Amino acid sequence: MYLAKVYITLKPTVNDPQGLTIKGALHNLGFTTVEDVRAGKYIEIRLEQDDLEKARSLTDEMCRKLLANPVIENYRFDLEKI
């Protein structure tokens, strides 16, 4: 069994209104050294799979087909045997 830890972020050229809102709130709280904030998603998926390469392939396919929008988002993932 594997645990897939998926990290999804907006591409650098995509406007991030959520990140801008967080940056503004941090500045209002006195954290004025914050220069930039980019918000993203973190997803954990448990896979009933014993083969590492198959787990990697399945996770990549899930990211491409559903979890990430390849037009505006990048993704990466780590697999951990559990």
N, C-alpha and C positions, 0 to 999 in steps of 0.2 A: 504494500500500500504506500502511496506517495501523497505528500501535501504539496500542492502547487501554490506558491505565493506570487500573485500577479500584481504588477505595478503598471498603472496606466496614467500617462501624462499627456497634456496637450503639446502639440508640436510647437517649437519656439516661435514660429511666425503667426500662430493663432492667438487672437486677443483672449485674455483670461479675466473676465469681469469678476469672478469670484476671488481670484488672487488679488485684484486691485482693491476689492472691498476689505479683504483681510489685512492687506498692507495699510489701508487707511485706518482701520480699527487699531492696529498695532501702534501706529503713529499717535493716535489719540490717547492711547494708554501709556505713552511716554517712551516707546521703543523706537526712537527716531533714527537709529542706525540701520533699520531694515530698509534695504534698497529695492528689493523685488520679492514677490511671492508668486509662486505658481501652484495651483491646486490640482489634485489628481485623485485617482481612485486606487484602493487597495482591496484585493479580493483573495480569499483563501478557498481552495477547492481540494477536497479529499478524493483521491482516485483509487479505486480498487484495481490496481494494476501492479504487477511485480516486475515488469520489464521497464527499465529506465528509459530506453529509446521510445518505446510505445507511449509511456507517460508524457514524455517530451513532445511527441508528435500530436497526441490528443490535446494537450494544453495549448500548443500553438494553434491548432485548428479551432479550438473554442475561442481563443482571442481574436483570430481573423474573422470568424463567422458571426460572433455575437458580442463579446465583451468589450472590444475596442473598435472605434470607428477609424479605419486606416487613413481616411482623408484628413482628419484633424488630430489624431492621437497616435502616440507611440506606445509600445508596450514592451515589457520584459518580464521574465518570471524566473523564479528559483524553484527547484524541486528538492524536497527533503523526504528521505525514506522514513516512514513511521511504522 
